[in-house]
């Protein structure tokens, strides 16, 4: 039985990262999971000290069940 999973996604900007987290939170109840943790962080790629690319890494931890579910 799958209990928990953590997935990472790439978003093009901060607004898209926030929207992605809200989408997961909105879908959680109807899809049968809860959000244990949701976060994003900015990642930059530099060349010669200059920023040449920027993305946001979104991390979502979904909980599908409890370890003791259906046992006790």
MDAnalysis code that builds the backbone (N, CA, C; Angstrom):
import MDAnalysis as mda
import numpy as np

u = mda.Universe.empty(216, n_residues=72, atom_resindex=np.repeat(np.arange(72), 3), trajectory=True)
u.add_TopologyAttr("name", ["N", "CA", "C"] * 72)
u.add_TopologyAttr("resid", np.arange(1, 73))
u.add_TopologyAttr("resname", ["UNK", "UNK", "UNK", "UNK", "UNK", "UNK", "UNK", "UNK", "UNK", "UNK", "UNK", "UNK", "UNK", "UNK", "UNK", "UNK", "UNK", "UNK", "UNK", "UNK", "UNK", "UNK", "UNK", "UNK", "UNK", "UNK", "UNK", "UNK", "UNK", "UNK", "UNK", "UNK", "UNK", "UNK", "UNK", "UNK", "UNK", "UNK", "UNK", "UNK", "UNK", "UNK", "UNK", "UNK", "UNK", "UNK", "UNK", "UNK", "UNK", "UNK", "UNK", "UNK", "UNK", "UNK", "UNK", "UNK", "UNK", "UNK", "UNK", "UNK", "UNK", "UNK", "UNK", "UNK", "UNK", "UNK", "UNK", "UNK", "UNK", "UNK", "UNK", "UNK"])
u.atoms.positions = np.array([
    [0.842, -1.182, 0.000],
    [0.000, 0.000, 0.000],
    [0.891, 1.251, 0.000],
    [0.676, 2.118, -0.951],
    [1.421, 3.373, -1.026],
    [0.933, 4.304, 0.075],
    [1.852, 4.774, 0.902],
    [1.493, 5.658, 2.003],
    [1.782, 7.122, 1.706],
    [2.940, 7.377, 1.093],
    [3.367, 8.759, 0.910],
    [4.313, 8.849, -0.281],
    [4.259, 9.963, -0.964],
    [5.171, 10.188, -2.074],
    [5.561, 11.661, -2.117],
    [6.796, 11.913, -2.519],
    [7.274, 13.281, -2.713],
    [7.668, 13.429, -4.171],
    [7.095, 14.435, -4.813],
    [7.370, 14.687, -6.227],
    [7.950, 16.078, -6.387],
    [8.803, 16.226, -7.388],
    [9.393, 17.529, -7.689],
    [9.060, 17.905, -9.121],
    [8.698, 19.174, -9.298],
    [8.302, 19.696, -10.595],
    [9.063, 20.984, -10.866],
    [9.208, 21.303, -12.129],
    [9.843, 22.554, -12.526],
    [8.767, 23.531, -12.963],
    [8.856, 24.765, -12.478],
    [7.935, 25.827, -12.874],
    [8.752, 26.967, -13.483],
    [8.161, 27.671, -14.433],
    [8.913, 28.707, -15.142],
    [9.132, 29.983, -14.325],
    [8.205, 30.258, -13.382],
    [8.352, 31.450, -12.553],
    [7.654, 31.246, -11.208],
    [7.777, 32.219, -10.324],
    [7.234, 32.095, -8.975],
    [5.710, 31.985, -8.976],
    [5.055, 32.706, -9.841],
    [3.592, 32.644, -9.920],
    [3.141, 31.250, -10.327],
    [3.802, 30.656, -11.302],
    [3.467, 29.305, -11.736],
    [3.716, 28.298, -10.609],
    [4.762, 28.496, -9.834],
    [5.063, 27.606, -8.705],
    [3.957, 27.681, -7.659],
    [3.536, 28.881, -7.317],
    [2.451, 29.064, -6.338],
    [1.144, 28.472, -6.862],
    [0.854, 28.682, -8.139],
    [-0.363, 28.133, -8.741],
    [-0.362, 26.605, -8.711],
    [0.791, 26.004, -8.961],
    [0.907, 24.551, -8.953],
    [0.605, 23.996, -7.554],
    [1.150, 24.640, -6.527],
    [0.894, 24.211, -5.153],
    [-0.587, 24.330, -4.829],
    [-1.205, 25.422, -5.211],
    [-2.638, 25.611, -4.947],
    [-3.486, 24.581, -5.690],
    [-3.078, 24.214, -6.888],
    [-3.794, 23.192, -7.648],
    [-3.766, 21.855, -6.910],
    [-2.593, 21.477, -6.410],
    [-2.486, 20.234, -5.645],
    [-3.345, 20.289, -4.386],
    [-3.347, 21.409, -3.696],
    [-4.159, 21.544, -2.480],
    [-5.644, 21.457, -2.803],
    [-6.062, 22.047, -3.904],
    [-7.473, 22.013, -4.295],
    [-7.919, 20.604, -4.692],
    [-7.038, 19.850, -5.327],
    [-7.372, 18.498, -5.780],
    [-7.243, 17.438, -4.690],
    [-6.596, 17.766, -3.597],
    [-6.267, 16.776, -2.570],
    [-7.479, 16.004, -2.065],
    [-8.509, 16.688, -1.665],
    [-9.673, 16.008, -1.079],
    [-10.386, 15.127, -2.086],
    [-10.564, 15.604, -3.294],
    [-11.292, 14.817, -4.291],
    [-10.481, 13.632, -4.804],
    [-9.152, 13.728, -4.735],
    [-8.309, 12.638, -5.227],
    [-7.823, 11.715, -4.115],
    [-8.252, 11.959, -2.877],
    [-7.980, 11.037, -1.787],
    [-6.611, 11.110, -1.149],
    [-6.020, 12.281, -1.060],
    [-4.752, 12.436, -0.363],
    [-4.741, 13.755, 0.390],
    [-3.753, 13.916, 1.260],
    [-3.558, 15.206, 1.918],
    [-2.150, 15.694, 1.588],
    [-1.968, 16.988, 1.643],
    [-0.657, 17.575, 1.394],
    [0.059, 17.717, 2.731],
    [1.130, 16.973, 2.885],
    [1.924, 17.040, 4.116],
    [2.884, 18.223, 4.056],
    [3.459, 18.440, 2.870],
    [4.427, 19.511, 2.701],
    [4.376, 20.003, 1.258],
    [4.429, 21.302, 1.100],
    [4.477, 21.909, -0.233],
    [5.411, 23.111, -0.158],
    [6.385, 23.146, -1.053],
    [7.324, 24.258, -1.043],
    [7.891, 24.473, -2.440],
    [8.538, 25.616, -2.601],
    [9.241, 25.883, -3.853],
    [10.504, 26.657, -3.545],
    [11.474, 26.525, -4.419],
    [12.707, 27.281, -4.276],
    [13.201, 27.738, -5.644],
    [13.836, 28.870, -5.644],
    [14.385, 29.450, -6.872],
    [15.756, 28.856, -7.137],
    [15.966, 28.437, -8.366],
    [17.262, 27.915, -8.792],
    [17.755, 28.787, -9.945],
    [19.010, 29.141, -9.895],
    [19.590, 29.945, -10.972],
    [20.808, 29.236, -11.547],
    [21.036, 29.475, -12.804],
    [22.232, 28.971, -13.476],
    [23.052, 30.198, -13.857],
    [24.315, 30.145, -13.464],
    [25.200, 31.278, -13.723],
    [26.333, 30.874, -14.648],
    [26.783, 31.830, -15.408],
    [27.973, 31.675, -16.241],
    [28.812, 32.937, -16.056],
    [30.021, 32.751, -15.617],
    [30.944, 33.873, -15.371],
    [30.338, 34.890, -14.407],
    [29.604, 34.385, -13.387],
    [29.024, 35.249, -12.371],
    [27.719, 35.912, -12.757],
    [27.253, 35.659, -13.958],
    [26.025, 36.283, -14.445],
    [24.913, 35.246, -14.546],
    [23.707, 35.602, -14.097],
    [22.564, 34.691, -14.164],
    [22.133, 34.541, -15.620],
    [22.130, 33.296, -16.109],
    [21.734, 33.054, -17.498],
    [20.405, 32.304, -17.597],
    [19.958, 31.707, -16.463],
    [18.678, 30.996, -16.463],
    [18.133, 30.943, -15.040],
    [16.805, 30.897, -14.961],
    [16.138, 30.839, -13.665],
    [14.918, 29.929, -13.774],
    [14.755, 29.038, -12.804],
    [13.567, 28.189, -12.711],
    [13.195, 28.073, -11.236],
    [12.002, 27.557, -10.999],
    [11.547, 27.312, -9.638],
    [11.260, 25.828, -9.492],
    [11.809, 25.232, -8.441],
    [11.641, 23.820, -8.160],
    [10.539, 23.676, -7.102],
    [9.451, 22.990, -7.467],
    [8.308, 22.788, -6.577],
    [8.381, 21.372, -6.025],
    [8.238, 21.250, -4.715],
    [8.262, 19.951, -4.047],
    [6.921, 19.739, -3.335],
    [6.272, 18.611, -3.630],
    [4.958, 18.290, -3.057],
    [5.050, 16.915, -2.393],
    [4.676, 16.829, -1.111],
    [4.596, 15.545, -0.419],
    [3.123, 15.228, -0.196],
    [2.676, 14.127, -0.809],
    [1.288, 13.686, -0.712],
    [1.205, 12.471, 0.206],
    [0.228, 12.466, 1.117],
    [0.000, 11.336, 2.013],
    [-1.307, 10.677, 1.599],
    [-1.224, 9.387, 1.293],
    [-2.379, 8.630, 0.828],
    [-3.008, 7.770, 1.918],
    [-2.242, 7.452, 2.941],
    [-2.772, 6.623, 4.011],
    [-1.841, 6.627, 5.209],
    [-2.353, 6.128, 6.318],
    [-1.611, 6.034, 7.565],
    [-1.030, 4.631, 7.716],
    [0.081, 4.519, 8.377],
    [0.719, 3.217, 8.549],
    [-0.197, 2.211, 9.254],
    [-1.070, 2.696, 10.130],
    [-1.953, 1.811, 10.900],
    [-3.346, 1.704, 10.310],
    [-3.580, 2.370, 9.190],
    [-4.888, 2.326, 8.542],
    [-5.261, 0.888, 8.203],
    [-6.484, 0.509, 8.465],
    [-7.047, -0.813, 8.190],
    [-6.466, -1.936, 9.054],
    [-5.613, -1.603, 10.028],
    [-5.047, -2.627, 10.900],
    [-5.694, -2.557, 12.275],
    [-5.835, -1.370, 12.797],
    [-6.411, -1.213, 14.142],
    [-7.850, -0.775, 14.020],
])
